[in-house]
Amino acid sequence: MMYSSTLFAALGFTAIANAHMVMNTPAPFKTGLNNSPLDPSGSDFPCKFSGTYKEDSTPPTSLAVGSTQPLKFTGGATHGGGSCQISVTYDKVPTKNSVWKVIHSIEGGCPVQGVAGNAGGDPTAPSPTEYTFPVPDIPTGDAVLAWTWFNKIGNREMYMNCAPVVIGGNTAKRDEQDPLNNATQLVQRDQAKYDALPNMFVANIAGQGSCTTEESVDLIFPNAGDSVTSMGSGQYKGPAGCAAGGGSTPTKAPSSGSAAPSAPVASATKSSLPGGVFATVAPVSGSPSASTPVASSAVPASSAVQSSAAAPSPAPTSVVVPVASTSAAPPAATGTTGSGSALTGPCTTEGMWNCIGGTSFQQCASGSWSIVQQMAAGMSCTAGQSSSLSMKAAVAKRALRFFA
């Protein structure tokens, strides 16, 4: 009996298609775990939970703030790689309404680098490429970590595995680097940083926005955040079918820091600009009259920063975020000073801010206007377009000014 080469190829593809990939480090939930993509209907989104999930016995992985953690996979159907994200939610049992914040993005070369098709058909084989991701300053406690993957070759799919984790503080590092010694201020600071991270990108899933991804290209995330590793070797392209700003979610202020994959993988990693946050705090009663400037971690130039830390006293506090540039001073403010309105589509002045009615804002980033963001509670901005975003707090008469 003669069989065509096409039939053999089809049979081989079926075997490999059933192999797919699964995250093995951090250790994922056992419930619903398999190496198949999410159902395109959205029935098992997120985490391949079908609505009947109950907490299982998978021990959580400890992730220390400020640490770099390993990311590993198992399986042979690598589909030419693709792009991945690592996201975190504090919902112990995530649902379709859970908020996921991205802490690291890998554009191209994930979950394998340098393989044009599939690495093999063994679903138990470890991926030949290993990765790392940083843990930024986010709230401590029980959380769930998600790995999401948009494959380069094959059906337009979205893969997602989730793992229980415990975010732990790095007290020694914070005492050394942070000017905030008050525990409440640290909690507020970490929550503000978490809230400012970009939301997880979702595509190819019904009921979760209209975004789709294209085949044979490495996906560029519309809101990748500041911690990004680029590992692709071919063409990069953004998603289709969704608004500028992308996915179901906007980017606020990405946290600083990034991580490259483990050796021997070479990668290009985005990093934050030099500089830092310098705060001059007026002294409380009985303290010396001279104010003392202090420096904290660097803040990217294109980021909008929210401040929710309470002032130590009613005395006014000012915060200035300097940005490295070729000029001696930031550019003069331009644009309108009226009530302002939401803008969409391309923009020409990178870093330009647009305050809408004093209650929300957006920024020109990567050639497009971002999705509109609400101001932090108790804060307002000066309406209109400007090269700097001026925000005023109704409580404690604090003012913050950020230069693009």
C-alpha positions, 0 to 999 in steps of 0.5 A: 500500500502506497501512502503519499508524502502529504499524508505522512506530513499531515500525520507528523504535524498532528503528533507535533500539534498535540505536543505544544508547550507548557510552563514548568518554572514557576510551577503552574497550577495542576488544575486545568493544566495542559499544553494546548492553547486557550479555547478561542471561545474564551470558555477557559480564559484565564489560566485554562480555568473553565469556571469550576476551578478550586484551589489545588495543592500546588505549592506557591513559588516565592518571588522576592521584590528586586530579584531575577527569576527563572522562566522555563518551558516543556514541550516540542511544538514551539511554532517558530517561537513568538512573543510572551508576557509575564503578568501578575494578579492578586486574585487567588482564583482569577476570573475573566474580570481579574486585572493582570499587570505585566512585569516583563515582556519577551518580543520574539524568540519565546518560548524558543529562540532560533528555531524556524518551526518546531523543536520536536514532537516530544511533549516532555522535552525541555525547551532548549531556551531558558529565560529570566524575568525581574520582580519589580516593586509591587505589593507583597503577598499571595498572587498568581503569575501568568505566562501568555504566549502568541505563537509565530507559526500556526493557527492564531492562538493564545496560550496561557499557564498560571502559577501560584506565587508569593511576592516577598519584600527585599527589606535590606535593598529597600532600606538602602535605596528608598527614602521612604521609611514609613511602612504605610508609604511603602505599601502605597508606593508599591500599590501605585507602581503596580497600578501603573504597570500595563495590563496583560495583552489579550488577543484571538479570544472571543469576548476579550476585545477584538485584537488578533495577531498575524502569522509569520511575524513576531508580535510587538506588544502595544503596551509591553512595559519598560522591562522588555527583552527582544529576541526575534530574528525576523519581522516584527509587527503589532496586532490587528483589529484593535485600537491604538494603544492595543489589546484590552488595556492601556499603559500607565507608568511602567516600572523600571528594570529589565532582565535578559534571558539566561546564557547563552542566549543573547538579547537586546534589553530596554532599560530606563533612562539615567536620572532619578526622582529627587524629593525635597520635603519641608521639615516638620515642626521642631526639625531643622529649617534646611530641607534635605533632597533624597534620590530614589529609583530611576523613572522612564521619561515616557512614563506617567507617574502616580503618587499615592504616598501620604505626606508626613505632615501638612507641609507642602511637598514637591517632587521633580523627575529630571530627564536626561536629554541633549538640551540643558532644560526641558522644552517649553510647554506647547499646545492648547490650554482649554478643557482638552479632549481625548485624542486617537491615532498617530501623533508627531511630538513624542512625549507630549501630554494631553490632559482632558478636563483635569480628570484624565490624561494620555501621552504621545508614545511610540508615534500614537496617542495612548488610551486615556487614563484617569488621574489618581484619587484627589489629583487633577491636571492642567487641561490641554496639551503640553510638554509637561504634565502638571498635577495638583493634589487637593489634599496637603497642597502637594504639586508634582510636575513631570517633564516629557 
